[in-house]
Amino acid sequence: GKQGEDPGAAVPDHHVPARLLNNTAVLLFRSGSTTPAMQLMREAVDSMRSETGSATQGTLLHTVTLAYNQARLQEASGEYRPAAAAYKAILEDHPSYIDCYLRLACIARRQGCMPEALRWAEQALELQGGHTDALALMSQLHMDRRD
């Protein structure tokens, strides 16, 4: 530090932008650190709430991205009910968010509810017929059923 500064002096609180917290949480999640990622995602959501004084199109989209990423972390942590509720809430306002349909299909599949999993995957395909992930998931579901 600079000469004459107290090395033990408190550093003033700095606002960390929600976008940075979100990106860091995603990186932690991808590296397998789900619990710290969940904590950072909660901080990102809190930060976004404090930033949204003037809601622009960009901040609204970022809020949806945060909600989706938080649901992904809940799903990865085995918290299927809140994750599914979050995906469904996103779909209420953004019915073309295809990844939410796919995640709901994956949750249903993991819980052994194949008819529901197929319904969600079919909705994704109705939305975007050639979507590679939707096609792959649908074929996997049919293989799981052995038809």
Protein Blocks (a to p, Z undefined) as FASTA:
>chain_A
ZZhiafkbccddddddfklmmmmmmmmmmnopamlmmmmmmmmmmmmmmmmmpacfklmm
mmmmmmmmmmmmmmmnopamlmmmmmmmmmmmmmmlmklmmmmmmmmmmnopaklmmmmm
mmmmmmmmmlmklmmmmmmmmmmnoZZ
